[in-house]
Amino acid sequence: MGDLTERILHILSETDEIGTLQLAKLLNEDHQKIIGALNSIQANGNLVIAKPQSHKHFELSQEGVVVAEKGSHEALVYNAVQGDGIEQAELMKLPNAKIGFSKAMSAGWVVVDKSTGKQIVKRKVNKIIDQVQINLQAIANGDFSQLTDNIKQEYKKRKLLQEVTVKSFLLSKGPEFNISLQKLETDLTTEMLLLGTWKDLKFKSYNFEALGASPESGYLHPLLKVRTEFRQIFLEMGFTEMPTNNFVESSFWNFDALFQPQQHPARDAHDTFFVSDPRTTDNFPTDYLNKVKEVHSIGGYGSQGYGYDWKIEEARKNLLRTHTTAVSARMLYKVAQEKEFKPVKFFSIDRVYRNETLDATHLAEFHQVEGVIADYNLTLGDLIGVLSEFFKKLGITELEFKPAYNPYTEPSMEIFCFHKGLGKWIEIGNSGVFRPEMLLPMGLPDDVSVIAWGLSLERPTMIKYGYNNIRDLVGPKVDLQMIQNTPICRLDK
């Protein structure tokens, strides 16, 4: 660019004025490069005066170039008519046959013979002159002598010709004209200020019109991308999302309401994070609490219970919820308080906390995906059917179910799928039918059953994005560049 600017200044020093288009031809350079060099010259001060100019000229369109090379549409139609003629329907299969046929008919080159009951196109003259092609070839070579106003308008209408406006500049010497450019300083340094050399230097002007670098916008974490896919599947199946902002939960809703005994190992500090402030809560529905106490202590609803001394002190302890099933318990209790029971389908996807030993596949906090359906007379068959449809939407069709034990579901099933990459069956979730000891104290009708299932969000995300260590996905060791670069999630449906 520096060499080009000096060549422009040298030419301008030998003439009073010259246009940038003329310079482009003279220097055999693209006009845009000449404009770029002009901008560099103007950044150095008033070396040149540039007056804007605009020039209009006609040139062939893309279609016009094809016509100039191969012939007009009407000439191509005429040439396609050979011997005894051709059926009009067959002729119309040619490219641009409609306009070509119309123009050929208007010019008197062809005629339609209907005497045989068919529309046969025949030649009306023995020879034609393709004046359109001749004119366009002349224009392509810079000869506009035959381009009358009528022809110009016709060709523009046929989109064979287009008017182009070229913006350029007429250059003349400015008050500070010089054939060499002084280097412009971009930074004012401490040394320039101390020595006073800044007074004799020229500085590059600030361009306040420049847009600058685009600021980095937010990026979605892979977990959020997979979460969006899960959420969409639940919504497609007609589920309603549960509110899950209750991260601190009471032992009552987290354990007791789920018919989980107070001496269960999961309620030990080695497995659960208990909150020290506030340590306890008394915010319970009293009638429901008494029913839960009774079914734990002495049984009821066809159950003998656990037969132990249930203590409210244990139920009052606050903790970080260990599963989102605590949210399901709250929602089912709310449904039971309605005057008339109506079947419901709920889902939630949110964070839960376990006092786990950290390793490549376990964290102290993770996300649980949970689905719950409450309806009349649901069975294990309904649960298996819903699970099959749910995982089918995830792209998982090879499923197996294994009997399991959960305090709040009976029967219970662990869900396994065949992982083709690993070549083995892996556990992907847990499920079951909620026990009557959990549902009936809430006030739900006797013939209402609730089926539910849950799985983690981290494991399918790790499989989807190819992570072997969960700490590369969640936690302080996460590479922020990874979050920016990960593609949008599309589950293999």
SVG drawing of the C-alpha trace seen along z (x, -y; Angstrom):
<svg xmlns="http://www.w3.org/2000/svg" viewBox="-64 -25 78 82">
<polyline fill="none" stroke="black" stroke-width="0.4" points="0.0,0.0 2.9,-2.4 4.4,-2.0 1.0,-2.6 0.4,-5.8 3.8,-7.2 3.1,-6.2 -0.3,-8.1 1.4,-11.2 4.1,-11.1 1.6,-11.0 -0.4,-13.8 2.7,-15.9 2.9,-16.0 -0.7,-17.0 -3.3,-19.4 -6.0,-16.8 -6.7,-13.2 -9.6,-10.8 -9.3,-7.6 -10.8,-5.6 -8.1,-6.9 -5.5,-6.1 -6.8,-2.5 -6.3,-2.0 -3.0,-3.8 -1.5,-1.8 -3.3,1.4 -4.8,1.7 -8.3,2.5 -10.3,-0.8 -10.9,0.2 -7.2,0.5 -6.8,-3.1 -9.5,-4.3 -7.7,-2.5 -4.5,-4.2 -6.3,-7.6 -7.7,-7.0 -4.1,-6.5 -3.0,-9.7 -5.8,-11.7 -5.0,-10.4 -1.6,-12.2 -3.3,-15.7 -4.3,-17.9 -1.9,-16.5 -4.7,-16.0 -8.2,-17.4 -10.7,-14.7 -13.9,-15.7 -16.6,-12.9 -17.9,-12.0 -20.3,-9.4 -20.4,-7.8 -23.3,-5.8 -22.8,-3.3 -24.6,-0.3 -23.2,3.3 -24.6,6.7 -26.4,8.6 -25.5,12.2 -28.4,13.3 -27.2,10.7 -23.7,12.3 -25.3,15.7 -27.4,14.3 -24.4,12.5 -22.5,15.8 -25.3,18.3 -28.0,16.2 -31.3,14.6 -34.1,16.7 -36.2,16.1 -33.3,17.2 -32.9,20.4 -36.6,21.1 -36.4,20.5 -33.3,22.8 -35.2,25.5 -37.9,25.6 -36.7,27.9 -38.2,29.7 -42.0,30.1 -42.1,28.3 -42.3,29.3 -45.2,29.6 -45.6,26.4 -45.7,28.4 -42.3,30.0 -40.9,26.6 -41.9,25.0 -39.5,27.4 -36.6,25.3 -35.0,22.8 -36.7,19.4 -39.0,20.8 -42.0,18.7 -40.3,15.3 -38.5,16.7 -41.6,18.1 -43.5,14.8 -40.7,12.7 -40.3,15.1 -44.0,14.9 -44.0,11.1 -41.0,10.9 -42.9,13.1 -40.2,15.9 -42.5,18.8 -46.2,19.7 -48.5,22.2 -50.3,24.7 -53.5,26.1 -54.8,27.9 -53.8,31.4 -55.6,30.9 -52.3,30.4 -50.4,27.2 -47.4,27.5 -44.8,24.7 -43.3,24.1 -40.8,21.7 -42.4,18.7 -39.1,17.4 -36.1,19.2 -33.5,17.1 -33.2,14.7 -30.8,12.1 -30.3,12.2 -30.0,8.5 -30.3,8.9 -27.2,11.0 -25.3,8.6 -26.2,5.6 -25.2,7.3 -21.9,8.4 -21.2,4.8 -22.0,3.5 -19.8,6.2 -16.9,4.8 -17.6,1.2 -19.5,0.2 -22.7,-1.7 -23.4,-3.3 -26.5,-1.1 -27.8,-1.5 -30.8,-3.8 -33.2,-4.8 -35.8,-2.4 -33.4,0.5 -32.0,-0.5 -35.4,-0.4 -36.3,2.9 -33.1,4.7 -33.4,3.3 -37.0,4.6 -35.8,8.1 -33.1,7.9 -30.3,8.2 -28.9,4.8 -28.3,3.1 -27.3,-0.4 -24.3,-0.6 -23.3,-3.7 -19.6,-3.9 -18.4,-6.3 -15.0,-7.8 -12.9,-10.9 -11.3,-13.7 -7.9,-14.4 -5.9,-17.6 -3.0,-18.9 -3.8,-20.1 -2.2,-22.9 0.2,-20.3 1.0,-18.4 4.1,-16.3 5.3,-13.3 6.3,-11.3 4.2,-10.4 5.3,-11.1 4.7,-8.2 1.8,-9.0 2.2,-8.3 -0.5,-6.3 0.5,-6.6 1.5,-9.6 4.3,-8.3 5.9,-9.6 9.2,-10.1 7.5,-12.4 6.0,-14.5 9.3,-14.8 11.4,-15.7 8.7,-17.9 9.1,-16.0 5.3,-15.6 5.1,-19.2 6.8,-18.2 5.1,-14.9 1.9,-14.1 -0.6,-11.8 -3.1,-9.5 -6.7,-10.8 -9.1,-8.9 -11.9,-7.3 -14.9,-7.8 -17.2,-6.2 -15.4,-2.8 -17.5,0.0 -14.6,1.5 -14.3,5.2 -17.6,6.9 -17.9,7.6 -18.1,11.3 -21.6,12.3 -22.8,15.1 -22.5,18.7 -24.6,21.6 -22.9,24.4 -23.3,27.9 -25.4,28.9 -27.9,26.1 -28.0,27.2 -28.8,30.8 -31.3,29.5 -33.1,27.6 -33.5,30.9 -34.8,32.8 -37.2,30.0 -38.5,29.9 -39.2,33.7 -41.2,33.3 -43.2,30.4 -43.9,32.4 -45.3,35.2 -47.7,32.8 -45.9,32.4 -46.0,29.2 -42.8,27.9 -42.6,27.8 -41.1,24.9 -37.7,26.0 -36.2,22.9 -36.4,24.5 -32.8,25.6 -32.9,25.6 -35.5,28.2 -36.7,29.6 -36.1,33.2 -39.9,33.6 -40.4,32.9 -37.1,34.5 -37.4,37.7 -40.5,38.1 -43.2,37.2 -41.6,39.9 -42.0,42.6 -38.2,42.8 -37.6,43.8 -35.6,41.5 -32.9,44.1 -32.2,44.5 -28.5,44.2 -29.3,41.4 -30.3,39.2 -26.8,39.4 -24.4,36.4 -22.1,38.6 -24.6,38.6 -26.5,35.3 -25.5,31.6 -27.4,30.3 -27.8,26.5 -26.5,24.9 -28.3,21.6 -31.3,21.8 -30.9,25.3 -34.6,26.1 -38.0,25.1 -41.6,25.4 -43.4,24.6 -45.4,27.8 -49.1,28.5 -50.1,29.9 -52.8,32.4 -50.5,33.9 -47.5,34.1 -49.6,36.1 -50.7,38.5 -47.1,39.0 -46.0,39.5 -48.7,42.2 -47.9,44.2 -44.2,44.2 -44.8,45.2 -47.8,47.6 -48.7,47.9 -52.0,47.4 -53.6,47.7 -52.9,51.4 -49.3,51.0 -47.7,51.9 -45.3,49.0 -41.8,49.1 -42.7,49.4 -40.4,46.9 -40.7,43.7 -41.0,41.0 -39.5,37.7 -40.4,34.3 -36.9,33.0 -35.6,35.1 -38.2,33.8 -37.5,30.2 -33.8,30.3 -33.0,28.2 -30.8,29.6 -29.8,29.1 -32.2,31.2 -30.8,34.6 -33.3,35.1 -36.1,33.2 -38.6,35.8 -39.1,33.5 -40.5,31.0 -42.7,33.8 -44.0,34.5 -45.0,30.9 -46.8,30.7 -48.7,34.0 -49.8,32.7 -51.0,29.5 -52.9,31.6 -54.5,33.6 -55.9,30.5 -58.0,29.6 -61.7,30.2 -61.7,32.6 -58.7,34.7 -57.6,34.2 -54.8,36.3 -51.5,34.4 -48.1,34.8 -45.2,33.0 -41.4,32.7 -38.5,30.9 -34.8,30.5 -32.7,28.8 -29.8,29.1 -29.5,31.5 -26.8,32.1 -25.2,35.2 -22.2,35.5 -20.4,37.7 -16.7,38.5 -15.5,36.6 -14.2,38.6 -14.4,38.7 -18.1,39.5 -19.4,38.1 -19.8,34.5 -21.3,33.1 -23.9,31.4 -25.5,32.5 -28.8,32.1 -31.7,34.5 -34.2,34.9 -37.6,36.2 -40.9,37.0 -44.1,37.7 -47.6,38.8 -50.6,39.1 -53.7,40.8 -56.3,43.4 -55.2,47.0 -51.8,46.7 -49.7,49.9 -46.1,51.0 -47.1,51.5 -48.0,47.9 -44.6,46.9 -42.7,49.1 -44.7,47.8 -44.1,44.1 -40.4,44.8 -40.1,46.5 -41.6,43.5 -39.6,41.0 -36.2,42.7 -37.3,43.3 -37.5,39.5 -33.9,39.4 -32.8,41.8 -32.5,44.7 -34.5,47.8 -32.6,50.7 -33.8,50.7 -33.8,53.2 -35.4,52.9 -34.0,54.4 -36.0,54.7 -34.7,52.4 -35.5,51.0 -36.6,47.4 -38.2,46.4 -41.0,44.5 -41.7,46.7 -42.9,50.2 -42.4,51.8 -39.1,50.0 -37.0,50.4 -33.5,49.4 -33.3,48.4 -30.5,49.7 -29.6,49.0 -27.1,50.5 -24.3,48.1 -23.0,49.0 -19.8,47.0 -18.9,48.8 -20.4,52.1 -22.2,52.8 -25.3,52.1 -25.2,49.0 -27.6,47.6 -29.3,44.4 -32.0,43.9 -34.4,45.1 -38.1,45.4 -41.1,46.8 -44.7,46.5 -45.1,44.4 -46.2,46.3 -49.7,45.9 -48.0,45.0 -46.7,41.9 -49.8,40.9 -52.8,41.6 -51.7,39.4 -51.7,36.5 -55.4,37.0 -55.2,38.5 -58.1,40.9 -57.5,44.6 -57.5,45.5 -55.0,42.9 -51.5,44.1 -48.4,42.1 -45.5,43.3 -42.2,41.5 -38.7,41.8 -35.4,39.8 -32.0,39.6 -29.0,37.3 -28.3,34.6 -24.5,34.8 -24.2,38.4 -26.0,38.0 -24.2,34.7 -20.8,36.4 -21.8,39.1 -23.1,36.6 -20.0,34.3 -17.4,37.1 -16.2,36.2 -14.7,38.9 -14.2,36.7 -17.2,34.9 -14.8,32.2 -14.0,31.1 -17.7,30.3 -18.6,28.8 -16.4,27.0 -13.4,24.8 -11.4,26.7 -13.8,26.1 -12.2,24.6 -14.2,21.5 -13.1,21.8 -14.8,25.2 -18.1,23.6 -17.7,21.1 -16.7,23.8 -19.2,26.6 -21.7,27.1 -25.5,26.8 -27.0,30.0 -28.9,32.3 -29.8,35.6 -29.6,38.6 -33.3,39.0"/>
</svg>
